[in-house]
Amino acid sequence: MDEIVDAVYGTSLPGRSPVASMSTDQVPKRHRLEWWTRLAAQEIVPTALKTEHVDDFHGRAYTVDLAGVRLAEIVMSPMTARRTPVHIGRHDPESYQLFVVQDGPLRLEQRRNDAALDAGDIGLLNSSNPSVVDWADQGRPARVMILSMAREALPLPGDEVDRLLASRLPARTGSGAVLARYLTGLREHATGCDPAELSRLGAIGVDLAATFLAGLLGAGRTLPAESRHQTLMARIDGFIDRHLGDPELGPVGIAAHHHISVRTLHVLFEGRPETVSVTIRRRRLERCRAELVDPRLRERPIGEVGLRWGFRNAAEFSRAFRAAYGMSPTDQRRQALAEGGVERR
C-alpha cells in the first residue's frame, strides 16, 4: 500500500507542485478507501472514514498549497468522517477547517453543536476537538471546498471563533459570498500562479475568512486594517467583474456602491499597478479577446462583442483593442481561426 500511495500521491517525491489533482481512479478498487483515508489525513486532518460505497468508492481531490494555508476541493462518494481524541492525540495541526458546501447536504457536529448545511452554506471546525462530518447519500457525489488555516493566523480570539463551530454560516450575501467566490476563483486559476503569488493569495484568503467570521461575531472593528483593506478590494474587484457590460461602470458608481468617496477609491488602487479606469478597460478587453479567439463564437459580430462588454460603439472598441494588442479585433479573430481556435496560454 505504501508504494501505491507514493506512486499516486507523490508523498515521497521532493519538490511536489503546490497544485495537485488526485483521484481514486489511479488506485486498485480494493485499496481505494484506505488510500483516500491517508490522503485526507495528509491534506486535511486524520479521521476515521465510513461509507456504504466500499465496493464502488470514488474520490477526487484538487489541492492548492498556499504556504501555510491549504485549499482542497473534494468530490467523493457519500461518507462519514469521524475525528476522535485518538486522532487528535496522534496529530493536531491546531487549525480551522472552513467548509464551503458546493453540493450537499452536509452535517457537522462539534462541541455539542450540530448543523445541517446545504449548497451555498459555510461551516467551521476546529482540529483540536472531536468532530463528525456526515455527507448524506443523495445518489450523487458530495462536493465541498475546505480551507485549512492555522488558528494563530486568524486575528480573532479563539474562544470567540469557537462559538461558530458546527454552525450554518451564511455564504450567499455579503462577506460570505465574497469569500466563497474568492476561493472558487482561486481553485480555478491556481495553476496559472507561481508559489510567491499563491502565498499572497493564501494570505488574502485568510483575511477574507477573518472578516467574514468577525462580522458574524460583531467584531469587525477589531480586525487589522490590512484585513479590512483586502476584503474591500475583493468586493470591489467582484463588483467590477460583474458589471463590465455596463457602459456606465466607472469610479463614481463603484465608490457609491461601496459607500466610499471617489478619492478613497483611487487611494485604494494606489497600491496596484493600474488605476480604476485602466483596470476596467483591461478586463473588458480581456473578455472581448477571449470571445474573438473562441471558434464557437466566430459568427458573433465583432461590434456586438464590444457592446457586450461595455464599449459604447465599434469605433471605441476597435481603437482600444488595437492600442492594447497591436491589431484590430478583426485581425485577432482571423489569426486565431487560422491557428485553429483558442490560443494556448
ABEGO torsion letter per residue (X at the ends): XAAAAAAAAGAABBGBBABBBBBAAABBAAAAAAAAAAAAAAABBBBBBBBAAAAABBBBBBBBBAGGBBBBBBBBBBBBBBBBAAAAAABBAGBBBBBBBABOBBBBBBGGBBBBBBBGBBBBBBAABBBBBBBBBAGBBBBBBBBBBBAAABABBAAAAAAABGBBBBAABEAAAAAAAAAAAAAAAAAABBAAAAAAAAAAAAAAAAAAAAAAAGAAAABBAAAAAAAAAAAAAAAAAAAAABAABBAAAAAAAAGBBAAAAAAAAAABABBAAAAAAAAAAAAAAAAAABAAAAABBAAAAAAAAGBABAAAAAAAAAAAAGBBAAAAAAAAAAAGEBBBX
